[in-house]
Amino acid sequence: MAPSEKALRAAFLEKIRDLLFNWEKNGLPPRNTLVETAAELRAWKRENGVDGLWTTPPRMLAATLDDGLGHGIALVRDWAETLGMRVRDLGLSAPARDILSAVEKERPDALGLTVLYGTSEDGLVWLGKRLPPETVFLAGGAAFRLDPELAERARVSWTARNAGEFLRRALAQWPPDA
């Protein structure tokens, strides 16, 4: 008899938890390994017919305010999709007004944003004050490491410094169905 959808979802969650345990114990691997690991897990999901950790997956919009390369938001997007979240990319260096317009139109569960520079604070705070309260505002990037109070001023729900922290916070925010 083939494993049930619930059993496969539980097996996938166990893979994620094992990964987090190993990262806590040994430290995060290099970026290329993070990308490869996410791709391997997405392949496992495809092979086993698992969409992700949720029957109704959280929806996230992702963007950067001031980052033209987007390495950080790309990792967040990869790992969110690996977990099974539905992610739509709003682009790099997206204007705050365009981000807000998309949030108001689509009403996602989350907005994921990277911010590199403190010079983006005005746009970040403007956006944070206008987001619907039901949209979880998650963020990361150098600006938050350099100014730990920035998240509070911008009404950011939570920040993540790396992929492991994003995974832990996302699993706590949206408990899996497994």
WOPEHU-V172556 format. One record per residue. RES is the residue in one small letter. SS is DSSP state (2 for helix, 1 for strand, 0 for the rest). D_CENTER is the distance of its C-alpha to the mean C-alpha in Angstrom with 1 decimal. Layout:
BEGIN
res=RES ss=SS d_center=D_CENTER
res=RES ss=SS d_center=D_CENTER
END
This chain:
BEGIN
res=m ss=0 d_center=35.0
res=a ss=0 d_center=31.5
res=p ss=0 d_center=28.7
res=s ss=0 d_center=27.4
res=e ss=2 d_center=24.0
res=k ss=2 d_center=23.3
res=a ss=2 d_center=24.6
res=l ss=2 d_center=22.4
res=r ss=2 d_center=19.2
res=a ss=2 d_center=20.5
res=a ss=2 d_center=21.2
res=f ss=2 d_center=17.7
res=l ss=2 d_center=16.3
res=e ss=2 d_center=19.0
res=k ss=2 d_center=17.9
res=i ss=2 d_center=14.4
res=r ss=2 d_center=16.3
res=d ss=2 d_center=18.9
res=l ss=2 d_center=16.5
res=l ss=2 d_center=15.0
res=f ss=2 d_center=18.7
res=n ss=2 d_center=19.8
res=w ss=2 d_center=17.3
res=e ss=2 d_center=18.5
res=k ss=2 d_center=22.0
res=n ss=2 d_center=22.1
res=g ss=0 d_center=19.3
res=l ss=0 d_center=16.5
res=p ss=0 d_center=18.0
res=p ss=0 d_center=18.1
res=r ss=2 d_center=15.5
res=n ss=2 d_center=17.5
res=t ss=2 d_center=17.6
res=l ss=2 d_center=13.8
res=v ss=2 d_center=13.8
res=e ss=2 d_center=16.9
res=t ss=2 d_center=15.8
res=a ss=2 d_center=12.8
res=a ss=2 d_center=15.5
res=e ss=2 d_center=17.9
res=l ss=2 d_center=15.9
res=r ss=2 d_center=15.4
res=a ss=2 d_center=19.1
res=w ss=2 d_center=20.0
res=k ss=2 d_center=18.3
res=r ss=2 d_center=20.4
res=e ss=2 d_center=23.5
res=n ss=2 d_center=23.3
res=g ss=0 d_center=22.4
res=v ss=0 d_center=19.2
res=d ss=0 d_center=16.7
res=g ss=0 d_center=14.1
res=l ss=0 d_center=14.1
res=w ss=0 d_center=14.9
res=t ss=0 d_center=18.0
res=t ss=0 d_center=16.4
res=p ss=0 d_center=12.8
res=p ss=0 d_center=10.4
res=r ss=1 d_center=10.1
res=m ss=1 d_center=7.6
res=l ss=1 d_center=9.1
res=a ss=1 d_center=7.9
res=a ss=1 d_center=10.6
res=t ss=1 d_center=12.4
res=l ss=0 d_center=15.4
res=d ss=0 d_center=17.5
res=d ss=0 d_center=16.2
res=g ss=0 d_center=18.2
res=l ss=0 d_center=16.9
res=g ss=0 d_center=13.1
res=h ss=2 d_center=12.7
res=g ss=2 d_center=9.8
res=i ss=2 d_center=7.7
res=a ss=2 d_center=9.2
res=l ss=2 d_center=8.0
res=v ss=2 d_center=4.2
res=r ss=2 d_center=5.7
res=d ss=2 d_center=8.1
res=w ss=2 d_center=6.6
res=a ss=2 d_center=4.9
res=e ss=2 d_center=8.4
res=t ss=2 d_center=10.1
res=l ss=2 d_center=9.4
res=g ss=0 d_center=10.8
res=m ss=0 d_center=8.6
res=r ss=1 d_center=10.3
res=v ss=1 d_center=8.7
res=r ss=1 d_center=11.2
res=d ss=1 d_center=11.4
res=l ss=1 d_center=13.6
res=g ss=1 d_center=14.6
res=l ss=0 d_center=15.4
res=s ss=0 d_center=17.3
res=a ss=0 d_center=17.1
res=p ss=0 d_center=19.5
res=a ss=2 d_center=18.4
res=r ss=2 d_center=20.8
res=d ss=2 d_center=19.4
res=i ss=2 d_center=15.8
res=l ss=2 d_center=17.6
res=s ss=2 d_center=19.8
res=a ss=2 d_center=17.0
res=v ss=2 d_center=15.5
res=e ss=2 d_center=19.0
res=k ss=2 d_center=19.9
res=e ss=2 d_center=17.0
res=r ss=0 d_center=16.1
res=p ss=0 d_center=12.5
res=d ss=0 d_center=11.1
res=a ss=1 d_center=8.4
res=l ss=1 d_center=8.4
res=g ss=1 d_center=5.9
res=l ss=1 d_center=8.6
res=t ss=1 d_center=10.2
res=v ss=0 d_center=13.8
res=l ss=0 d_center=16.4
res=y ss=0 d_center=19.6
res=g ss=2 d_center=21.2
res=t ss=2 d_center=23.1
res=s ss=2 d_center=20.2
res=e ss=2 d_center=20.5
res=d ss=2 d_center=22.7
res=g ss=2 d_center=20.3
res=l ss=2 d_center=17.4
res=v ss=2 d_center=19.7
res=w ss=2 d_center=21.2
res=l ss=2 d_center=17.9
res=g ss=2 d_center=17.0
res=k ss=2 d_center=20.5
res=r ss=2 d_center=20.3
res=l ss=0 d_center=17.1
res=p ss=0 d_center=18.1
res=p ss=0 d_center=17.9
res=e ss=0 d_center=16.2
res=t ss=0 d_center=13.0
res=v ss=1 d_center=10.6
res=f ss=1 d_center=10.1
res=l ss=1 d_center=7.4
res=a ss=1 d_center=8.3
res=g ss=1 d_center=9.5
res=g ss=0 d_center=12.4
res=a ss=2 d_center=16.1
res=a ss=2 d_center=17.2
res=f ss=2 d_center=15.8
res=r ss=2 d_center=17.4
res=l ss=2 d_center=20.6
res=d ss=0 d_center=20.7
res=p ss=0 d_center=19.4
res=e ss=0 d_center=20.6
res=l ss=2 d_center=18.8
res=a ss=2 d_center=15.9
res=e ss=2 d_center=18.7
res=r ss=2 d_center=20.6
res=a ss=0 d_center=17.8
res=r ss=0 d_center=17.0
res=v ss=0 d_center=13.4
res=s ss=0 d_center=12.4
res=w ss=1 d_center=10.7
res=t ss=1 d_center=9.9
res=a ss=0 d_center=8.6
res=r ss=0 d_center=11.2
res=n ss=0 d_center=10.0
res=a ss=2 d_center=8.3
res=g ss=2 d_center=10.4
res=e ss=2 d_center=9.6
res=f ss=2 d_center=5.9
res=l ss=2 d_center=7.4
res=r ss=2 d_center=10.2
res=r ss=2 d_center=8.9
res=a ss=2 d_center=6.9
res=l ss=2 d_center=10.3
res=a ss=2 d_center=12.3
res=q ss=2 d_center=10.9
res=w ss=0 d_center=11.4
res=p ss=0 d_center=14.2
res=p ss=0 d_center=14.8
res=d ss=0 d_center=18.0
res=a ss=0 d_center=19.3
END
